[in-house]
Amino acid sequence: MFRSLKIRNFKSHKDTQIDFSPGLNLIVGAPQSGKSNILRAIRLLWKNRPLGGNYLSSFLGDEGTTEIELSLTDRPTVKLKKEIETKKTGEKHVASAVYSLGKKDYKGFGTGTVPDEVAEALNLDDLNIQKQLDQPYLITSSSGEIARTINKITKLEPVDGYVKELTTRINNTSHELRVLKEDIEQDQTEFDKYKGLDRLERIVKKLELADRELRNEQRRCLILDRDLSLLEGVEERVVALTKFLDAEKYILAAEKVDKEIEVLLVKDELFNKVGVLDAEIAELDKFLGAEKYIKEAGKLQKEIERLETKKELFITVIEVCKEEEILRSDILELVDKYVEQVEKLGVCPVCLRTVNKECIKHIRRML
């Protein structure tokens, strides 16, 4: 039970002390005389609320100390002391707060909180303090308020919370079921629109098969394009080789020259012997009249020079022929590869028709 209450510098109370009597106590006074502020002071001591420092009495100005002290009959005295200051913005705030329980002080307990020992000593609940606008008697309250009050007294508040939560869940579940039914009906309507999907599925499979065949044909075309590029390169080389095809007549001429060279070699050997004999002929010329041999030797010398020129030309022709043979070999190799690719594909790269062995032979002859 309360024994006495002291209020200092709280709202309209500068320094007030109330001594309680055993049993029922009534606080009576004119309006605006501070009756409600007594309950607010008890609430500040009990719950450490309201926050801030606006409850500081105007008697002190911008700063001061608010104290609430409650003496109990069977427990130590509970006291709350708050130092109030004013910021530059004009807002009042709590600079420090101290709870006292008997001779023990409590600090650093946090804004809006009460030390557990203090709360246990006060032993107050919302049922213990009636608000200004509450009904004077419980029986005159609404049925819901009566039920909530009885639940608090009998400690059935958790059960009431469970029932409320369960009711909320049931209502939410019912709402979800209705929404699900509506979604099912809507989905069924949408599903009916696609009853012909089996036929479409067969069409899609055919299209997929056609797409695969198209991709295969595209790959074949790529291979043909590559082969055509190779063939174009071969054709360019063939064009380059046509410049040397006229060398065939030189080859024939070279064969003839070769035979002549063989004859000339024999003559060259004889000419060498003639050179050796020149000196002897020169000596014998004055004695034997060998003028005709000297003229013959001159003719042989000119013939040898002509044959030497043909010999150099023949060597050049032989080198050209060797290069032609190499180029012919490369062309034949490329032609074989091209014909092999056409045989694998089974399609003509020019007209894209199917080819057989006769077509292959014809293509080889044309190349």
Secondary structure, DSSP 8 states (H G I E B T S, - for coil): -EEEEEEEEETTEEEEEEE--SS-------TTSSHHHHHHHHHHHHH--S-SSTTB-TTSTT-EEEEEEEEESSS--EEEEEEEEE-TTS-EEEEEEEEEETTEEE----TT---HHHHHHH---GGGS--TTS-SSGGGS-HHHHHHHHHHHTT-HHHHHHHHHHHHHHHHHHHHHHHHHHHHHHHHHHHHTTTTHHHHHHHHHHHHHHHHHHHHHHHHHHHHHHHHHHHHHHHHHHHHHHHHHTHHHHHHHHHHHHHHHHHHHHHHHHHHHHHHHHHHHHHHHHHH-THHHHHHHHHHHHHHHHHHHHHHHHHHHHHHHHHHHHHHHHHHHHHHHHHHHHHHHTB-TTT--B--HHHHHHHHHH-
